[in-house]
Amino acid sequence: MEHMEVAANNYVAFTFFIGTMAMMAAAVFFFFELSNTSPKWRTSVLVSGLITFIAAVHYYYMRGYNLETGDSPTFFRYVDWILTVPLMCVEFYLITKKAGAKITLLWKLIFASLVMLITGYVGEAIYPMETQSWVWGAISGLAYFYIVYLVWFGEVKSLASTSSPAVNSAVKVLGWFVLVGWAIYPLGYILGTKGGLFGMQIVADPAAASHAMDIVYNIGDAINKIGFGLVIYALSRKEA
Ligand SMILES: *C/C=C(C)/C=C/C=C(C)/C=C/C1=C(C)CCCC1(C)C
């Protein structure tokens, strides 16, 4: 097999490499910190470790795939998200559980996240033509706004307001991750798909479009997966 290395000007391969390293380091950190985390927060910190560990394994694979083929590892990207985004929903459920969160809230969040991701995959990989990709992207966006609604105005918000001040402020920070950090992804979708923005083409060259998409998604993953985990970790230290 041909010898592969990351060229210094290959930003896509570089962000896959850094992403792998960052996710691995974060997972090791969360797992090792478990032994000095109070039992009350241990499951939450464990879930932070699982999110970054699952991402590390996928990034290791995606890094190799991208290096060998030069292509975007769309399928494994979405496999990663389908496993990790519902686990982020679990984090919301776990930290508001003491204030009375019901399991139905968890199912609502998970269902919305699956609709968001499955329709996004359909628009990226199954019907990527300009007449269709934006419609699937828009449906995905509706599911996304439903999650934003639950966290900012709905059940998550009202549970947080009856929680301890530390939980309430953690939910607020996580809410910003969902509103701003998660909004990075539709940006990648718009740059990377043909006609992702109401049928309009933003990046004309198909290779440049897919590179832009991968870089944006890789930045989004590092911010959101590690950031989410650190918010939970900080909460576990603030309120032992
Ligand atoms: C760790 C991975 C995370 C937090 C992934 C989040 C992904 C999204 C919020 C994706 C959202 C999308 C839209 C809102 C519209 C276009 C299609 C998607 C799937 C990119």
The ligand as an SDF file (V2000), in Angstrom:
LIG
                    3D

 20 20  0  0  0  0  0  0  0  0999 V2000
  -20.9690   15.6260   18.3600 C   0  0  0  0  0  0  0  0  0  0  0  0
  -21.8140   15.9280   17.2990 C   0  0  0  0  0  0  0  0  0  0  0  0
  -22.7910   16.8890   17.2960 C   0  0  0  0  0  0  0  0  0  0  0  0
  -23.0820   17.7620   18.4720 C   0  0  0  0  0  0  0  0  0  0  0  0
  -23.5310   17.0350   16.0880 C   0  0  0  0  0  0  0  0  0  0  0  0
  -24.5440   17.8870   15.8750 C   0  0  0  0  0  0  0  0  0  0  0  0
  -25.1450   17.9880   14.6080 C   0  0  0  0  0  0  0  0  0  0  0  0
  -26.0960   18.9020   14.2450 C   0  0  0  0  0  0  0  0  0  0  0  0
  -26.6710   19.8850   15.2160 C   0  0  0  0  0  0  0  0  0  0  0  0
  -26.5370   18.8840   12.8710 C   0  0  0  0  0  0  0  0  0  0  0  0
  -27.5070   19.6470   12.3540 C   0  0  0  0  0  0  0  0  0  0  0  0
  -27.9350   19.7490   10.9560 C   0  0  0  0  0  0  0  0  0  0  0  0
  -28.8970   20.7290   10.7020 C   0  0  0  0  0  0  0  0  0  0  0  0
  -29.5350   21.5480   11.7740 C   0  0  0  0  0  0  0  0  0  0  0  0
  -29.3780   21.0420    9.3070 C   0  0  0  0  0  0  0  0  0  0  0  0
  -28.5120   20.4530    8.2310 C   0  0  0  0  0  0  0  0  0  0  0  0
  -28.1470   19.0430    8.5110 C   0  0  0  0  0  0  0  0  0  0  0  0
  -27.3830   18.8710    9.8310 C   0  0  0  0  0  0  0  0  0  0  0  0
  -27.5370   17.3860   10.1740 C   0  0  0  0  0  0  0  0  0  0  0  0
  -25.9140   19.1880    9.5840 C   0  0  0  0  0  0  0  0  0  0  0  0
  1  2  1  0
  2  3  2  0
  3  4  1  0
  3  5  1  0
  5  6  2  0
  6  7  1  0
  7  8  2  0
  8  9  1  0
  8 10  1  0
 10 11  2  0
 11 12  1  0
 12 13  2  0
 12 18  1  0
 13 14  1  0
 13 15  1  0
 15 16  1  0
 16 17  1  0
 17 18  1  0
 18 19  1  0
 18 20  1  0
M  END
$$$$
